[in-house]
Structures are given as C-alpha cells and as structure tokens.
C-alpha cells in the first residue's frame, strides 16, 4: 500500500500505523491504478471516463476531472 499523507506539522505520520486516510481523489486514482497496473509496466493507460465513473461510483461530484490530478 502506498505511503499516505503526512502531518505537515511534524516529520511523523499522525497515527500509530504511520498512515492516515487517503483523500477521496487519492482513492479514485488508486482504484484506477490498481485496475490497470501490471508488474513491469512502464506506463499506465486509462481513459478519462474511468476516472469519472469511479467518482460517480463513490458518490464524488467533480465538474472537471483533470482537477483530480491537482489535488491531494
């Protein structure tokens, strides 16, 4: 599992497991990544529609899908 966001006020993560919840957008990106990742791949190909569908499935409303890349 990828390392999650750290508390900006310290060098330590905020919980005892050294991880905290991913943002909703991080969760969307992670789901799409896991659906397409193959060991040894040097790129990941997916459609913008997959991001939109994953957002809809999770009840996330976003008007501009590329905003997902800029958040987090």
N, C-alpha and C positions, 0 to 999 in steps of 0.2 A: 504494500500500500504506500502511496506517495506520502512524503512528509507534509504535514498540514501547516497552516498559517501559524506563525509565532506571535507571541505578545510583543508589541512594539516597545514596551517599557522595559523589557529585560531581554537577556540573551537566552532565557529558558522558556520553554513552552509553558502554557498556562495550566495544563492538567498533569496528573501524575503519570499518564501514559505517554507523555511528551507529544501529544497530538491534541487537536481540537477539531470541531466540526468544520467541514469544508463549506464554502459559500454555496448558495443554490447554483450559481453559474459554474463553479468548480465541479459540482456534482454532475451537471449536464455534460461538460467537457469530458469528465472521467468516464461517464457511461458510453459516450460515442467512441472514445479512445478504446475502451475495453471491447467494444463490439467489433472493432476493426484491426486491432493490434495483432501482429503475428511476429513471433521471435525472429530476429534477424532483419526485419523490415527497416528500410532506411527512410521511408515516408509513409504517411497515413493519408489515405484518400477517402473522403466522405463528402456528402452533399450538404449544402446549407439547410435543405429541407429536413435532414435528420436532426439538426440542432433544434429547429422549430418544433418538430414532432416530439422530441424528448422534453422540451419545455412544456408543451401542451399536456403531455402525459403526467408531468409533475405539478401541473397547476400553476406554472410560472408564466406571467404575462410579460412579454417583451416586444416592443414595436420594431426595433432594429436589431436583428440577430447578430450582426458584427459587433454590437456592444458587448456581447459575451466575452469576446477576446480582450476587451479593455478593462474588464472588471476583475476583482479578486484580490 
